[in-house]
Amino acid sequence: MSTILVTGGAGYIGSHTTDALIKKGHKVIIVDDLSTGFEILIHPKAKFYKQSILNTEALTEIMKQERVEGVIHFAAKIIVPESVAHPLEYYKNNTQGVISTLLACKQAVVKYFVFSSTAVVYKGDSLEPLSEDLPLGSTSPYGSSKIFSEQIIRDCEIEFGLKSVILRYFNVAGASSNLKFGQLSKSSTHLIKIASETACGKRSSMNLTGIDYPTPDGTGVRDYIHIEDLADAHVLAIEHLQNGGTSNIFNCGYGHGSSVKEVIQAMKKVTGIDFKVIETIRRPGDVACLVANNEKIKRVLNWTPKRDNLELICKSAYEWEKIN
């Protein structure tokens, strides 16, 4: 049994990944300051420290005390429009947070690091699936904070032998099959989350942001991946490093996209509720299309998605929303 530290383990993706790690027999230590996380999402079988990742000294002590072998780093701010309005908060929390965590890894001699990145790091606005070797560039401080973090992580392999896997997420959605974990948010910005809230009556209506994109129906296209498939990818990533695998970067998506209109139609179908949708202008920082080329992660990590179904994703998100 190895001990894995999960930063941001009281958050959406962190809680699901913690559950997946524990099911595989790993011991999990969670570090989260609960600024965006929720106590209800802390796994009962994980050991929890309420602590900021910006406190390098405290983080180092936790790693040493718990004999941490690897870190999976989620702790970050993730809202694109918010990053445009408050860029310094994003660089401090996201990029400085990575630096602090890596300094702790160096001091505690932790050599395995899995990083939560994003498809927003890719340059341009291609309608074709994106591969990992494309040029990077971002239209938002959120994306830029991840680009800087990725480079810093790679540089640490030269400085102190850190082995890393960087996972570039596309659009994560849904809830665990047993409904013990799901997406909570103080201010929802993800489409499927918002649609499920509207279907539940928590919102009187929802906005469809942007109808003039160069896509088949004029709305943005995204590659939606079920949260449990993404959590499985993190377990494979840390075990890849533990088993002697080399550092690498992988896209996490299904390789095909759905438009905003298609997502709304799917949510209405699985819920049987014809909720109100209001067409509005584009959000700052959004692009027309983000779809993954996922051949590399399937080949190298032997990742096999099990839940590639938009209606399944929407239904799980809605079922979670009804009980929370």
WOKA-V384733 format. One record per pair of residues at least 24 apart in sequence whose C-alpha atoms are under 10 Angstrom apart, sorted by the first residue. I is the first residue (numbers start at 1). J is the second residue. Records with the same first field share a line. If there is no record, write none. Layout:
I = J + J
This chain:
1 = 25 + 26 + 27
2 = 26 + 27 + 28 + 67 + 68 + 69 + 70 + 239 + 242
3 = 27 + 28 + 29 + 63 + 66 + 67 + 68 + 69 + 70 + 71
4 = 28 + 29 + 30 + 63 + 66 + 67 + 68 + 69 + 70 + 71 + 72 + 112 + 113 + 238
5 = 29 + 30 + 31 + 46 + 47 + 48 + 62 + 63 + 66 + 67 + 68 + 69 + 70 + 71 + 72 + 73 + 113
6 = 30 + 31 + 32 + 46 + 48 + 70 + 71 + 72 + 73 + 74 + 75 + 114
7 = 31 + 32 + 33 + 49 + 51 + 52 + 53 + 59 + 71 + 72 + 73 + 74 + 75 + 76 + 101
8 = 32 + 33 + 34 + 35 + 36 + 37 + 38 + 42 + 51 + 52 + 53 + 72 + 73 + 74 + 75 + 76
9 = 33 + 34 + 37 + 38 + 39 + 41 + 42 + 43 + 46 + 48 + 49 + 72 + 73 + 74 + 75
10 = 34 + 35 + 36 + 37 + 38 + 39 + 40 + 41 + 42 + 43 + 48 + 50 + 74 + 75
11 = 35 + 36 + 37 + 38 + 39 + 40 + 41 + 42 + 74 + 75 + 76 + 181 + 182 + 183 + 184 + 185
12 = 36 + 37 + 38 + 41 + 74 + 172 + 173 + 174 + 175 + 181 + 182 + 183 + 184 + 185 + 227
13 = 74 + 75 + 116 + 172 + 173 + 175 + 181 + 182 + 183 + 227 + 228 + 230 + 231 + 234
14 = 41 + 42 + 43 + 72 + 73 + 74 + 75 + 116 + 231 + 234
15 = 40 + 41 + 42 + 43 + 46 + 74 + 176 + 180 + 181 + 182 + 183 + 231
16 = 41 + 42 + 43 + 175 + 176 + 180 + 181 + 182 + 183 + 227 + 228 + 229 + 230 + 231 + 232
17 = 72 + 74 + 227 + 228 + 229 + 230 + 231 + 232 + 233 + 234 + 235
18 = 42 + 43 + 45 + 46 + 72 + 231 + 234 + 235
19 = 43 + 44 + 45 + 46 + 176 + 180 + 181 + 228 + 231 + 232
20 = 228 + 229 + 230 + 231 + 232 + 233 + 234 + 235
21 = 231 + 232 + 234 + 235 + 236 + 238 + 239
22 = 46 + 235
24 = 232 + 235
26 = 235
27 = 66 + 68
28 = 66 + 68 + 70 + 71
29 = 62 + 63 + 66 + 68 + 71
30 = 71 + 72
31 = 59 + 62 + 73 + 74 + 75
32 = 74 + 75
33 = 75
34 = 75
35 = 75 + 77
36 = 75 + 76 + 77 + 184 + 185 + 186 + 187
37 = 75 + 184 + 185 + 186
38 = 183 + 184 + 185 + 186
40 = 180 + 181 + 184
41 = 180 + 181 + 182 + 183 + 184
42 = 181
43 = 180 + 181
52 = 93 + 97 + 100 + 101
53 = 93 + 94 + 96 + 97 + 98 + 99 + 100 + 101 + 104
54 = 92 + 93 + 94 + 96 + 97 + 98 + 99 + 100 + 101
55 = 97 + 100 + 101 + 104
56 = 97 + 99 + 100 + 101 + 102 + 103 + 104 + 105 + 107
57 = 100 + 101 + 103 + 104 + 107
58 = 104
59 = 100 + 101 + 102 + 103 + 104 + 105 + 107 + 108
60 = 100 + 101 + 102 + 103 + 104 + 105 + 106 + 107 + 108 + 109 + 110
61 = 104 + 107 + 108
62 = 104 + 108
63 = 104 + 105 + 107 + 108 + 109 + 110
64 = 104 + 105 + 107 + 108 + 109 + 110
65 = 108
67 = 108 + 109 + 110
68 = 105 + 108 + 109 + 110 + 111 + 112
69 = 105 + 108 + 109 + 110 + 111 + 112 + 113 + 238 + 242
70 = 105 + 109 + 110 + 111 + 112 + 113 + 114 + 163 + 164 + 238 + 239 + 241 + 242
71 = 101 + 102 + 105 + 110 + 111 + 112 + 113 + 114 + 115 + 164 + 238
72 = 112 + 113 + 114 + 115 + 116 + 164 + 165 + 166 + 234 + 235 + 237 + 238
73 = 97 + 98 + 101 + 102 + 113 + 114 + 115 + 116 + 117 + 166
74 = 98 + 114 + 115 + 116 + 117
75 = 101 + 115 + 116
76 = 116 + 117 + 142 + 145 + 146
77 = 142 + 145
78 = 117 + 118 + 142 + 143 + 146 + 189
79 = 140 + 141 + 142 + 143 + 187 + 188 + 189 + 190
80 = 120 + 139 + 140 + 141 + 142 + 143 + 189 + 283 + 284 + 285 + 286
81 = 140 + 141 + 142 + 189 + 283 + 284 + 285 + 286
82 = 140 + 141 + 142 + 189 + 284 + 285
83 = 140 + 141 + 142 + 143 + 144 + 145 + 284 + 285
84 = 139 + 140 + 141 + 142 + 284 + 285
85 = 140 + 141 + 284
86 = 141 + 142
87 = 140 + 141 + 142 + 144 + 145
88 = 141 + 145
89 = 141 + 142
90 = 141 + 142 + 143 + 144 + 145 + 146
91 = 141 + 142 + 144 + 145 + 146 + 148 + 149
92 = 145
93 = 145
94 = 142 + 144 + 145 + 146 + 148 + 149
95 = 142 + 144 + 145 + 146 + 147 + 148 + 149 + 150 + 152
96 = 145 + 148 + 149
97 = 149
98 = 145 + 146 + 148 + 149 + 150 + 152 + 153
99 = 149 + 152 + 153 + 156
102 = 152 + 153 + 156 + 162
103 = 156
105 = 160 + 162
106 = 156 + 159 + 160 + 161 + 162
107 = 160
109 = 160 + 161 + 162
110 = 160 + 161 + 162 + 163
111 = 156 + 157 + 160 + 161 + 162 + 163 + 164 + 241 + 242
112 = 161 + 162 + 163 + 164 + 165 + 237 + 238 + 239 + 240 + 241 + 242 + 247
113 = 153 + 162 + 163 + 164 + 165 + 166 + 237 + 238 + 241 + 247
114 = 153 + 163 + 164 + 165 + 166 + 167 + 234 + 235 + 237 + 238 + 241 + 247 + 248 + 249
115 = 146 + 149 + 150 + 153 + 164 + 165 + 166 + 167 + 168 + 234 + 237 + 249
116 = 146 + 149 + 150 + 165 + 166 + 167 + 168 + 169 + 234
117 = 143 + 145 + 146 + 147 + 149 + 150 + 166 + 167 + 168 + 169 + 170 + 249 + 250 + 251 + 252
118 = 142 + 143 + 146 + 147 + 166 + 167 + 168 + 169 + 170 + 171 + 251 + 252
119 = 143 + 146 + 167 + 168 + 169 + 170 + 171 + 223 + 251 + 252 + 253 + 290 + 291 + 292
120 = 144 + 146 + 147 + 168 + 169 + 170 + 285 + 286 + 287 + 290
121 = 145 + 146 + 147 + 148 + 150 + 168
122 = 147 + 168 + 290
124 = 287 + 288 + 289
125 = 214 + 286 + 287 + 288 + 289 + 290
126 = 287 + 288 + 289 + 290 + 291
127 = 214 + 215 + 221 + 257 + 287 + 288 + 289 + 290 + 291
128 = 255 + 256 + 257 + 289 + 290 + 291 + 292 + 293
129 = 223 + 253 + 255 + 256 + 257 + 289 + 290 + 291 + 292 + 293 + 294
130 = 251 + 255 + 289 + 290 + 291 + 292 + 293 + 294
131 = 250 + 251 + 291 + 292 + 293 + 294 + 295 + 296
132 = 167 + 168 + 248 + 249 + 250 + 251 + 292 + 293 + 294 + 295 + 296
133 = 249 + 250
138 = 285
139 = 284 + 285 + 286 + 287
140 = 284 + 285 + 286
141 = 285
142 = 285
143 = 285
150 = 249
154 = 247 + 248
157 = 247
162 = 247
163 = 238 + 241 + 242 + 244 + 245 + 246 + 247 + 248
164 = 237 + 238 + 240 + 241 + 245 + 246 + 247 + 248 + 249
165 = 234 + 237 + 238 + 240 + 241 + 245 + 246 + 247 + 248 + 249 + 250
166 = 234 + 237 + 247 + 248 + 249 + 250 + 251
167 = 230 + 233 + 234 + 237 + 248 + 249 + 250 + 251 + 252 + 297
168 = 249 + 250 + 251 + 252 + 253 + 292
169 = 223 + 224 + 225 + 230 + 250 + 251 + 252 + 253 + 292
170 = 222 + 223 + 224 + 225 + 230 + 251 + 252 + 253 + 254 + 255 + 257 + 290 + 291 + 292
171 = 222 + 223 + 224 + 225 + 226 + 227 + 252 + 253 + 254 + 257 + 290 + 291 + 292
172 = 222 + 223 + 224 + 225 + 226 + 227 + 228 + 229 + 230 + 252 + 253 + 313
173 = 224 + 225 + 226 + 227 + 228 + 230 + 310 + 313 + 314 + 316 + 317
174 = 224 + 225 + 226 + 227 + 228 + 310 + 311 + 312 + 313 + 314 + 315 + 316 + 317 + 318 + 319 + 320 + 321
175 = 226 + 227 + 228 + 312 + 313 + 314 + 315 + 316 + 317 + 318 + 319 + 320 + 321
176 = 226 + 227 + 228 + 229 + 313 + 316 + 317 + 320
177 = 227 + 228 + 312 + 316 + 317 + 319 + 320
178 = 316 + 320
179 = 316 + 317 + 319 + 320 + 321 + 323 + 324
180 = 320
181 = 227 + 228 + 320
182 = 227 + 316 + 317 + 319 + 320 + 321 + 324
183 = 227 + 317 + 320 + 321 + 324
184 = 320 + 321 + 324
191 = 260 + 263 + 264
192 = 224 + 260 + 263 + 264 + 266 + 267 + 310 + 313 + 314 + 315 + 317 + 318
193 = 314 + 317 + 318 + 320 + 321
194 = 264 + 317 + 318 + 321
195 = 263 + 264 + 265 + 266 + 267 + 268 + 275 + 276 + 277 + 314 + 317 + 318
196 = 264 + 267 + 268 + 271 + 275 + 314 + 315 + 316 + 317 + 318 + 319 + 320 + 321 + 322
197 = 317 + 318 + 320 + 321 + 322
198 = 267 + 273 + 274 + 275 + 276 + 277 + 318 + 321
199 = 264 + 267 + 268 + 271 + 272 + 273 + 274 + 275 + 276 + 318 + 321 + 322
200 = 271 + 273 + 275 + 318 + 319 + 321 + 322 + 323
201 = 273 + 275 + 322
202 = 321 + 322
203 = 275 + 276
204 = 275 + 276 + 277
205 = 275 + 276 + 277 + 278
206 = 264 + 275 + 276 + 277 + 278 + 279 + 280
207 = 276 + 277 + 278 + 279 + 280 + 281
208 = 260 + 261 + 264 + 277 + 278 + 279 + 280 + 281 + 282 + 283
209 = 260 + 278 + 279 + 280 + 281 + 282 + 283 + 286
210 = 260 + 279 + 280 + 281 + 282 + 283 + 286 + 287 + 288
211 = 260 + 261 + 279 + 280 + 281 + 282 + 288
212 = 281 + 282 + 288
213 = 282 + 287 + 288 + 289
214 = 288 + 289
215 = 259 + 288 + 289
216 = 259
217 = 259 + 260 + 261 + 262
218 = 259 + 260 + 261 + 288
219 = 258 + 259 + 260 + 261 + 262 + 282 + 288 + 289
220 = 257 + 258 + 259 + 260 + 261 + 282 + 286 + 287 + 288 + 289 + 290
221 = 256 + 257 + 258 + 259 + 260 + 261 + 262 + 263 + 287 + 288 + 289 + 290 + 291
222 = 253 + 255 + 256 + 257 + 258 + 259 + 260 + 263 + 287 + 288 + 289 + 290 + 291 + 292
223 = 252 + 253 + 254 + 255 + 256 + 257 + 258 + 259 + 289 + 290 + 291 + 292 + 310
224 = 252 + 253 + 254 + 255 + 256 + 257 + 258 + 259 + 263 + 290 + 291 + 292 + 308 + 309 + 310 + 313
225 = 252 + 253 + 254 + 255 + 256 + 257 + 305 + 307 + 308 + 309 + 310 + 313
226 = 253 + 254 + 305 + 306 + 307 + 308 + 309 + 310 + 312 + 313 + 314 + 316 + 317
227 = 307 + 313 + 317
228 = 305 + 306 + 307
229 = 253 + 254 + 303 + 304 + 305 + 306 + 307 + 308
230 = 303 + 305
232 = 303 + 304 + 305 + 306
233 = 297 + 298 + 301 + 302 + 303 + 304 + 305
234 = 303
235 = 301
236 = 297 + 300 + 301 + 302 + 303
237 = 297 + 300 + 301 + 303
239 = 301
240 = 300 + 301
245 = 300 + 301
248 = 296 + 297 + 300
249 = 296 + 297
250 = 292 + 293 + 294 + 295 + 296 + 297 + 298 + 300 + 301
251 = 291 + 292 + 293 + 294 + 295 + 296 + 297 + 298
252 = 291 + 292 + 293 + 294 + 295 + 296 + 297 + 298 + 303 + 305
253 = 290 + 291 + 292 + 293 + 294 + 295 + 297 + 305 + 308
254 = 291 + 292 + 293 + 294 + 295 + 304 + 305 + 307 + 308 + 309
255 = 290 + 291 + 292 + 293 + 294 + 295 + 308
256 = 290 + 291 + 292 + 293 + 294 + 308
257 = 289 + 290 + 291 + 292 + 310
258 = 289 + 290 + 291 + 310
259 = 288 + 289
262 = 310
263 = 310 + 311 + 313 + 314
264 = 314
265 = 311
266 = 310 + 311 + 312 + 313 + 314 + 315
267 = 310 + 311 + 312 + 313 + 314 + 315 + 317 + 318
268 = 311 + 314 + 315
269 = 311 + 314 + 315
270 = 311 + 312 + 313 + 314 + 315 + 316 + 318
271 = 311 + 314 + 315 + 318 + 319
